[in-house]
């Protein structure tokens, strides 16, 4: 029995794949450019001890802009753009999983929940090494660092792009080996799989509720544009505590979730 809904859901077989991937990459890139400064600020706020450096989002924005300039808000951005690859893997896995689950259930909530969690598992396996490098670059402040590694030539213009990236990669490898690039992998899964799994059901839920509350001639695009941020806010609220742990495990080398579980098991 089909679910009754006011907003049509576009499934995998309805998509023009060429346009989907081309426009998907372009739109994701535009979004990354606009929100990256807030991603950097969020990471620094999560990693700092108490309020030792910043008192909040606005205070961090002003201080970074004043001491490091506009470029300080985009530290690690070029490295972070490589996660566009994992983004395309995410949407492909999500859509294919929805199609597979549809053979067993017509419930949109079930399809979204399973597909969102599966897509996040695939994406995080690709994203974590890139995230770790970009987060260590985010931690480089003028003349000092908030993380484990400090870039010696951070003031050299020649090294501003990939010179710093190479230096961070070398330091991570020397300190932790290849495992260092997957530090906090379990914490990332425990953050983003639930986040993704609940985002999609909430997105469809908010879209349906808004469609019932608004006039029939209200554009579906507007309802979807409102539903997306509402779903993101809900999912982020639920998973933010684990996200803080993830950032500190990856940047400040806190013992990982798996390591703590093993220690408790040996007690």
N, C-alpha and C positions, 0 to 999 in steps of 0.2 A: 504493500500500500504506500503510495507516494505521500511525502510530507506536503501539506498545504502551506504556501508561502506567497508573499507579495512581491518579493524581489527574485528574479530569475538568477540561478547560479550557473555560471559558465564553466562547464567541465572541460577536461583535457581534449576530448574529441572535437570540441567546438572551436578550439583555438587555431589561429593561423600561426604556426610554429616560428616561421621566419620573423614575422613582425613581433611576436611575443618575446623572443630573445633579444632582438635589436632594441626595441623600445624598453624592454626590461632593464637592460644594461645602462642605457642612457638615463632613464628615470632614476635608477638606483644611484648612479654617479651624481646626479643633481642633488638628490636627497643627502648623500654623504657629505658633499661640499657644504651644505647648509647646516647640518647638525653636528659635524665633526668637532667644532669647538666645544660644544656641550658634552660630547663624549669624553673629550680630554679633561674637561673640568670635573665631570662625574668621577672619572678614574682617579684623579688627584685627591678629590674629597674622600673617596673610599679608602685610599692608601695612607693618607696623612694620619698622624697620631693626634687624636682629639681635634682641637682647633688650632694646632701649632702654627699653621701657615695661612689658612683661609677660614673665614667665619661662615661662609655659605657660597652659593652659586654666583650671586652678583659680586660679592667681594673678591672671589677668585677671578672672575672675568676681568674686573678692573685692574687687579694687581698683575695678572699675566700680561694684559695689554700694555700696562705702564712700564713694566720691567723687561718684557721680552718682545714687545711689539706684536703686530698682527700675526707674524710668522710663528710666534710662540703658541698660538692657538691651533696651529696645524702641524705640530711636531708629530712625526710618524705617519702623516697622512698618505704619502706616496706608497709606503709599505702596506698600509691598511687597504689601499685600493685593490690589492691582490685578492682580497676576500670577495671581490665581485665574482670570482670563479666559484667559490663555495655558495654564493648566492644563487647562481644559476643551477648548481647541483641541488640546492634546497628546493627551488620551485619545481624542478623536474621530478624529484623524488616525491614531493607533496602531491603533485597531480597524478603521477602513476600509481601511488599508493591509494589515493582516493578511488581511482578507477578499479583497482583490485578489490578494495574493501566493499565497493558497491555490489560485487557479486554475492556478498554475504549479508549485507545490511543496507537498507534504504534510508536509515537515519542519518541526516546530515551531521548531527553532533558526533556520532560514532566515527563517521568518515573523517571529519575534521580533526578529531582527537588523535586517532591512530596515525593519520597522514602527517599531522603537524609534529608529533613526537618522532616519527621515523625520519622525516626530512631534517629535523634538527640534529639527530644522531649522525647522519651522513655529513651535514654541513660542518659540524663542530670538529669532526675528524680531520677536516681540511683546514679549518679556520684557526684552531688553537695555536699552532706554531707561528702563524702570521700575527695573531693577537699578541703573543708573548713578546715578539720583537717590537711591534708597534707600541705596546704599553711601556716597555723600557725606554723607548724614544720619547714618549709622552712625559716621562718622569725627569727628563733632563732639563733642569732649570739653569738660568744663567749663573755659571760659576759653581754649581752644585747639582746634586741629584737627590731625588726622593726614593729611588730604588736601590737595588744591590749593585748596579754597575754604573760607572761614571765614564763618560766620553771625554777623553783628554783633549781632543782637537775640536771641541764643540764651537769654538769661535772662528774656525778656519772656513772661509767661504767655499773653498774647493771641496770641502767634506760635508757640506750641508745636506746633500741629497742622499747618495748611497754610501759615502765614506763613513758616516755615523752608523748606518745600518750594518755595514760590514764589521765595524768595531764591536757593536752590540752582539752580533751573531758569534764572533770569535770569543768574546768574554763568556757568553752563555755556554758555548761548547766546552771551553776550558774548565768552567766551574762544575758543570753537570753532565757533560757529554750529550749524546743525542736525546737522552731522557729529559734534558732541560727544556727542550722545545715542546714537550708535552706535560710540563709541570702544570698541575691544576686541571688536568683533562677530566677527571672524575667530577670535580667541582663545576666545570663548564657544562658537562652533561646534566648534572643535577640542577643547573640554573636554566639552561636554554631548552632542554627537552620539555620540562613542565611549562616554561614560558610559551613555547611554540604550541604545545598541545592545548593550552587553554586560550591562547590568542584567537585561534580560528573559530572555535565554538562561540566565544564571546562576541567576535566580530559579526557572525551571522545572527546571533541573538539580538545585538543592538540594532542591526540593520532591519530586522523584522519588527522589533518594537517601534522603531522610529517610523517605519512605513505605515504602521497602524495609527500613529499619533499625528502624522502630517497629512495634508491634503493629497488626493490622488495624483494631482498634476505636479507634485514636487519631484524634481529630477532625481533619479536613482543615484546618479553620480554624487550628488550632494549628500545623500543619506550614507553612502559608502565612505565618503570623505570624513564624515563625522564619526562613523562607526569604527573606523580604523584607529584613530587616536584614543577613543574610549576603551577599545579592547586592549590597546598597548598599555594604557594607564593601569587597567585592571591587572593584566598579566605581570607588569613590572612591580606593582605593589605586592603581589603575592610572592614573587621570586627575588626581590631586592636583597633580603638578608643573605641568601646564598650567593648572590652576585658580589656582595661585599667580600665574602670569604674567598670567592674565586679570584678577585683582583689582588687580594693580599697574599694568597698562595702563590700566584704567578709573579708578582712584582717584588714582594718582600720575603719570599721563600718561607712562608709559614709552612708547617707540616701539612701535607695534603690530606684530603678527606680519607683516602684509602689508607694512608700511613697511620692516621689517628685511629681508624677502625681496627687496624692490625694490632696497634699497641693496646687498645682496650681488650682485644681478644686474648692477648698474652698475659693479661693481669690476673 
